[in-house]
Amino acid sequence: MKLLSRLLWVALLLPAALGAVSGCQIDPLTGKTTVNIVSYEQEEQMGNEAAQPIVAELGGLYPDRAAQQYLDTVGQKLVAAGRTRLKDEAGFPDWEFKFYLVNSSMINAFALPGGHVFVTRGILLRMKDEAELAGLLGHEVTHVFARHSAERMTEISLMMIPVALLASIEETQGIAVVGAVAVQVLSLKYSRDDESESDAFGMRFAARAGYDPAGVIGVMRMLKAYTDEQGGAPPEFFSTHPDPGNRVDTLSDQLRREYADAPTGNYVRNEDQYGTALVGMRAAQPAYDLADQGDTAMAAGFEAFEKGDLAAARAEYTRALGLYELAVGKQRDHAILHVNVAQARFYLEQYDGAEQAIKDALRLESGTFWPNFMGGLVAIKCNDNTTAQTRLQNALKLVPGSPVGLFYLGVAYDREQKVPEACDCYQKTWDALDGQGALAEKARERLIALGKPDPKPQPK
């Protein structure tokens, strides 16, 4: 959910010198010599470390196993088709590609190094058939095969990826954002050449997998139509995939040159199959429309709070709560909607109601990030430190470096006089935030109070 992911910002800096791999390498798709200082092993590690935090940032996986499996099935066809185009001398590894249908209304899809491909609920609902999905996935798979992310890392010398929460729930007041990310993986824009290459090979991969190669053109037309609907505001897709001119014309030219048989060939679009796979998602969308309105109200409440208008903030939180509860009424089996209710009640200081909503969410998804993270914060407010420890530990298994998760786990330990455990959490909070912001200062104060050395470097 957009509102929840608003709280999910911090960066882990991975210097390009992490492994001093430098010099010329072979582009797996074109066979051209490229300069790349990131090894395949480092790419895989970066993708693996970033995958689960990004899933959390984007609202978790969409809770429909059949839809998840459908996305993976189509995606693996594109991977298999793409592998047939790879140059043997490039030595591209046998990565296990993973496809994630994430529960976000954003219009977006993107790939991480190592073969992690993310597709949002929002963009799936905008496409018409399986051929368009194949064109989109072919585009993203190309970014992985062509090592575009690694090339971007090489050019900027380091990569910053989101790994955790950088927002503080104050003990006596509402939200206080204590930091922000300078750069994150979702803002690493590809170059025009990267985009053109991914468009071209994406079409080829889709055709090799048996899909109408015109599908990717339909995706580009959809994105243009969305931009027009929003009064010129582009979809999130263009935040990571800059539009390199008239992509529809360029792809149409490629279609005429390479696939003159497209209108009469044995290519499929599978519109019926696509519609069937999305039946449940389309049925649930009215609930998410309400939740998105609730997110807007909560954001307005945060803004009012930051300006010191507590009455206006409370009014917006109350409005958001009403919208979230309507959403739950329409779709009771989606955990994130219950988490939204818990969040609104949390800011309204209705902690018993927030706890009930968290329990409803955990009954549906006991092992995912948001029910456990938000549930940990609620348990802290309810002075249930044992429950807070369990929930925050579960959340930190998925997003290990979360400063907020670490800090409040430290608070839960601190209250039970588990000093070594509390100090370990406070020190990790300080380190994760590099000593910056209000939350880091709170961690520092507790470390000193518990008899630990001051972690702040002292002037010489």
DAPE-V940697 format. One record per residue. N is the residue number from 0. PSI is psi in whole degrees, -180 to 180 (NA if undefined). OMEGA is omega in whole degrees, -180 to 180 (none if undefined). Layout:
N;PSI;OMEGA / N;PSI;OMEGA
This chain:
0;143;-178 / 1;-43;-175 / 2;-44;-180 / 3;-41;-179 / 4;-15;174 / 5;-26;-179 / 6;-1;-166 / 7;71;-176 / 8;121;165 / 9;164;-176 / 10;146;173 / 11;120;-178 / 12;124;176 / 13;99;-177 / 14;144;178 / 15;-24;179 / 16;9;180 / 17;-43;173 / 18;121;-170 / 19;62;176 / 20;118;-177 / 21;175;177 / 22;-163;-172 / 23;141;175 / 24;167;-178 / 25;128;174 / 26;122;-174 / 27;-23;-178 / 28;-43;-175 / 29;-20;-176 / 30;2;180 / 31;154;176 / 32;130;180 / 33;160;175 / 34;123;-176 / 35;122;-178 / 36;4;-178 / 37;126;-180 / 38;165;176 / 39;-39;-179 / 40;-41;179 / 41;-40;176 / 42;-48;-178 / 43;-42;180 / 44;-45;-180 / 45;-46;180 / 46;-44;-179 / 47;-40;-178 / 48;-30;-176 / 49;-19;-169 / 50;-55;-175 / 51;-40;174 / 52;-37;180 / 53;-38;174 / 54;-46;180 / 55;-44;-178 / 56;-33;-176 / 57;26;172 / 58;7;-178 / 59;177;176 / 60;145;177 / 61;131;-171 / 62;60;178 / 63;99;-175 / 64;-36;-179 / 65;-41;178 / 66;-40;176 / 67;-44;-179 / 68;-38;178 / 69;-48;179 / 70;-44;-179 / 71;-40;-179 / 72;-48;178 / 73;-43;-179 / 74;-42;-179 / 75;-30;175 / 76;-40;179 / 77;-37;177 / 78;-46;-180 / 79;-41;178 / 80;-40;-180 / 81;-37;-179 / 82;-28;180 / 83;-14;-180 / 84;-3;-175 / 85;145;178 / 86;125;-177 / 87;-36;-175 / 88;-15;178 / 89;-19;178 / 90;35;-178 / 91;132;-174 / 92;163;-180 / 93;62;-180 / 94;145;172 / 95;104;179 / 96;140;179 / 97;136;-178 / 98;131;-174 / 99;120;171 / 100;105;-174 / 101;149;-169 / 102;67;-179 / 103;143;177 / 104;-7;179 / 105;152;175 / 106;93;-172 / 107;156;170 / 108;146;-180 / 109;166;-178 / 110;148;172 / 111;158;172 / 112;150;179 / 113;-4;174 / 114;27;176 / 115;119;-176 / 116;127;-175 / 117;133;178 / 118;129;-178 / 119;154;172 / 120;-40;-177 / 121;-44;-177 / 122;-32;177 / 123;-43;-178 / 124;-14;180 / 125;-19;-178 / 126;161;-171 / 127;-29;-174 / 128;179;-176 / 129;-29;179 / 130;-39;177 / 131;-42;177 / 132;-42;179 / 133;-41;178 / 134;-42;178 / 135;-48;-178 / 136;-35;176 / 137;-40;177 / 138;-48;-177 / 139;-40;178 / 140;-37;178 / 141;-41;178 / 142;-37;180 / 143;-51;-178 / 144;-38;-178 / 145;-4;176 / 146;36;-178 / 147;-39;180 / 148;-41;179 / 149;-38;178 / 150;-39;178 / 151;-41;179 / 152;-41;180 / 153;-43;-176 / 154;-36;-177 / 155;0;174 / 156;-20;176 / 157;164;179 / 158;135;174 / 159;128;-179 / 160;144;-179 / 161;132;179 / 162;-7;-176 / 163;-176;-179 / 164;139;173 / 165;51;176 / 166;146;-176 / 167;127;171 / 168;105;-176 / 169;152;-179 / 170;-26;-174 / 171;-1;-179 / 172;-173;-175 / 173;-145;-173 / 174;143;172 / 175;105;179 / 176;127;-173 / 177;9;179 / 178;179;179 / 179;160;-179 / 180;133;178 / 181;-47;179 / 182;144;175 / 183;165;-174 / 184;-32;-178 / 185;-7;178 / 186;7;176 / 187;91;-177 / 188;140;173 / 189;160;178 / 190;168;176 / 191;-41;179 / 192;-41;177 / 193;-45;-178 / 194;-44;179 / 195;-42;179 / 196;-42;-179 / 197;-37;175 / 198;-48;-175 / 199;-50;-179 / 200;-31;176 / 201;-42;176 / 202;-43;-179 / 203;-42;180 / 204;-43;-180 / 205;-44;180 / 206;-42;179 / 207;-30;177 / 208;-1;176 / 209;6;-177 / 210;152;176 / 211;119;-178 / 212;-13;177 / 213;-6;-177 / 214;-43;-178 / 215;-29;176 / 216;-39;176 / 217;-37;178 / 218;-45;-179 / 219;-38;177 / 220;-38;177 / 221;-44;180 / 222;-39;177 / 223;-43;179 / 224;-40;178 / 225;-43;178 / 226;-44;179 / 227;-40;179 / 228;-35;-176 / 229;15;178 / 230;30;179 / 231;-8;177 / 232;118;-175 / 233;157;176 / 234;166;-179 / 235;-25;179 / 236;-38;-177 / 237;-5;175 / 238;-25;178 / 239;-15;180 / 240;82;-178 / 241;142;-177 / 242;111;-178 / 243;62;179 / 244;-152;-175 / 245;90;-176 / 246;-33;180 / 247;-45;180 / 248;-44;-179 / 249;-45;179 / 250;-35;177 / 251;-38;176 / 252;-43;178 / 253;-41;180 / 254;-44;-180 / 255;-39;-177 / 256;-46;-169 / 257;-22;-174 / 258;58;178 / 259;-23;180 / 260;4;-175 / 261;-44;-178 / 262;-27;-175 / 263;-5;-177 / 264;179;-177 / 265;42;178 / 266;150;-177 / 267;155;172 / 268;-29;175 / 269;51;180 / 270;-41;-179 / 271;-44;180 / 272;-40;179 / 273;-45;179 / 274;-41;180 / 275;-42;-178 / 276;-28;-175 / 277;10;-178 / 278;-51;-178 / 279;-38;-180 / 280;-42;179 / 281;-36;179 / 282;-33;-178 / 283;-14;-172 / 284;-36;176 / 285;-35;177 / 286;-40;-179 / 287;-27;173 / 288;-42;177 / 289;-41;179 / 290;-39;178 / 291;-38;176 / 292;-37;176 / 293;-40;177 / 294;-41;179 / 295;-42;179 / 296;-42;179 / 297;-42;178 / 298;-39;177 / 299;-36;177 / 300;-43;177 / 301;-42;-180 / 302;-43;178 / 303;-41;179 / 304;-45;-178 / 305;-24;177 / 306;-3;178 / 307;5;-180 / 308;84;-174 / 309;-35;180 / 310;-43;179 / 311;-39;179 / 312;-46;-179 / 313;-38;178 / 314;-41;180 / 315;-39;177 / 316;-40;179 / 317;-42;177 / 318;-42;178 / 319;-43;180 / 320;-44;179 / 321;-42;179 / 322;-42;179 / 323;-39;180 / 324;-34;174 / 325;-39;178 / 326;-44;178 / 327;-38;179 / 328;-29;179 / 329;-25;-175 / 330;82;-172 / 331;-15;-174 / 332;18;176 / 333;113;-171 / 334;-39;-174 / 335;-28;179 / 336;-36;175 / 337;-37;177 / 338;-38;177 / 339;-44;178 / 340;-45;180 / 341;-41;-180 / 342;-48;-180 / 343;-43;179 / 344;-34;177 / 345;-48;-178 / 346;-21;174 / 347;2;180 / 348;31;176 / 349;72;-167 / 350;-33;177 / 351;-43;178 / 352;-37;177 / 353;-41;179 / 354;-40;178 / 355;-41;178 / 356;-39;178 / 357;-42;178 / 358;-39;177 / 359;-41;179 / 360;-43;-178 / 361;-29;175 / 362;-32;-179 / 363;-39;-177 / 364;92;-176 / 365;-18;-173 / 366;15;-179 / 367;169;-169 / 368;-57;-168 / 369;-43;176 / 370;-38;-180 / 371;-41;-180 / 372;-54;180 / 373;-36;178 / 374;-34;176 / 375;-42;179 / 376;-40;178 / 377;-43;-180 / 378;-36;176 / 379;-45;-180 / 380;-29;179 / 381;4;-179 / 382;29;176 / 383;82;-171 / 384;-33;178 / 385;-46;178 / 386;-40;178 / 387;-43;179 / 388;-47;-178 / 389;-48;-177 / 390;-44;-179 / 391;-35;174 / 392;-42;178 / 393;-42;179 / 394;-40;-177 / 395;-17;173 / 396;-30;-179 / 397;-38;179 / 398;80;-168 / 399;-29;-174 / 400;16;-176 / 401;113;180 / 402;-41;-179 / 403;-44;177 / 404;-44;180 / 405;-42;-178 / 406;-48;-176 / 407;-23;169 / 408;-39;174 / 409;-41;178 / 410;-44;-180 / 411;-42;176 / 412;-43;-177 / 413;-44;-178 / 414;-27;179 / 415;14;176 / 416;33;172 / 417;78;-168 / 418;-48;-179 / 419;-43;-180 / 420;-42;180 / 421;-45;-179 / 422;-39;178 / 423;-43;180 / 424;-43;180 / 425;-42;179 / 426;-41;179 / 427;-34;175 / 428;-48;180 / 429;-46;-178 / 430;-42;-178 / 431;-34;-179 / 432;3;-179 / 433;34;177 / 434;13;-175 / 435;137;172 / 436;170;-175 / 437;-38;-178 / 438;-41;177 / 439;-40;180 / 440;-39;177 / 441;-42;178 / 442;-42;178 / 443;-45;-179 / 444;-41;-180 / 445;-37;178 / 446;-46;180 / 447;-43;-180 / 448;-30;-179 / 449;9;173 / 450;12;179 / 451;156;179 / 452;149;177 / 453;120;-178 / 454;-10;-178 / 455;125;178 / 456;134;-179 / 457;145;179 / 458;142;-180 / 459;NA;none
